[in-house]
Amino acid sequence: MTKYEFSIVESRIFRCITVLLCVYGFALSLAGFLVGRLTETGLLDFKQRWFEIQHFVHQINPFDVMNGSVDALEGVPFMYVGGYPPWSYTVGTALIPPLNFQYSLFVFTVVQLLSLSGILILIYKTTGKYVQSKWVAFFFIALFLSLPGLATDLKWGNYTVISVFFLMLCIYLSESKRLLFLLLAGFFYSIAFVKPQLIALFGLILLFKGYWKVWSVAAALVALYTLISSVSLHVSPWLLVSQLFESTVNYTKLYNYARYYNHGLLDILKLFEVPVDMIVRVEFPLSVAAVSVLYWKYYKHVSAVTIWAIPSTFALLWSYNQKYDWLIIFFLLFAFGIYAFRSSSGLAKRNIACFAGLTVISLLATFKLMWFGYVINCWLQFLLRFVWLVGLLLLLRWQSAERKEPEVCLDSGCV
């Protein structure tokens, strides 16, 4: 720990900020949790997933129910759903078991809260590898709790917290050389893959790092989950995927919230009458190429947490995502924060200021998605994603440039 680093993290101001952020984050998360479970409009995503699982276990294709070709189960309120792949049905039976609504909600709530607790523990343990200060660890815990996407996830009952937890477990165990841990890492990644638009780009890093066992186990399990869903519903995997895309397109047409916002960095092109499907087709290959190029350019010169910030950032640039999905940007904030707190005295002010600005923008600009109407909001979301992208590029460039400095420490040690 450098002298300047010590003065920052042990200062009274930093401790006060950490305490206030902890109180705010806990209150915000609790509010989201309570609103979701005490109001009629809460838990919308959970209700959709429960609708899917109830029909899936009775070997009824939820898409057939939605398009009216098959009657819904008695006692299961109709929900229009879209956006989840066929393997999510198999995984979902464990996350949202096929019980009556209240019992299923109880199990899901336990899984969700355990996942959140696991995330906070992993943040604490990972912070200790880089900065020997409990106050910094508590600061990052408070930062995660303060992200508005967490409260939104708890309110709507989405899979994001669960998916992020299993992703973190996968990353944590992938560094091990023990075969059992590598197999578990692959299993955890397959569970996290219930939200592929959020998690898939991390698979590129697993491949690039040479974690073949992890990636292969995950790929095999996802294929198995898909096969189970296909056999149970008596439908080919290809038809399930095509129905998924058809449902997603219809969902986007039905709901202004889905139609107007959140289709990645190039979402702004909708203002110029560019179709959403064309935007996504451009974003996908560009993001895969960008993640690949940035990894191979910087992987020798930056820390592991910075490497994982690359797919984290592009996960919000390459496809449709909602506010609860924006939790994934914590990987970027964490990496930038670790870099800033470890900075040498000559660069500390610049790095701390940039980290503070990135954090404030990420907390405030994601609190509410629709402020000033469609056009202005599209531009604001474009600028927010652009800020995240610039933050990632600055982090990579600055940390790489400081590699030869004596006080810069990487995962392999100080150089």
Secondary structure, DSSP 8 states (H G I E B T S, - for coil): --HHHHHHHTSHHHHHHHHHHHHHHHHHHHHHHHHHHHSTTS-HHHHHHHHHHHHHHTT--HHHHHTTSS---TT-------S--THHHHHHHHHS-SS-HHHHHHHHHHHHHHHHHHHHHHHHHHHHHH---HHHHHHHHHHHHH-HHHHHHHHHT-SHHHHHHHHHHHHHHHT---HHHHHHHHHHHHHHTTSHHHHHHHHHHHHHTT-HHHHHHHHHHHHHHHHHHHHHHT--HHHHHHHHHHHHHHHHHH-HHHHHS-S-GGGGGGGGT--HHHHHHHHHHHHHHHHHHHHHHHTTTS-HHHHHHHHHHHTTTSS---GGGGGGGHHHHHHHHHHHHT--HHHHHHHHHHHHHHHHHHHHTTS-S-SS-HHHHHHHHHHHHHHHHHHHHHHHHHHHHTTTSTT-EETTEE-
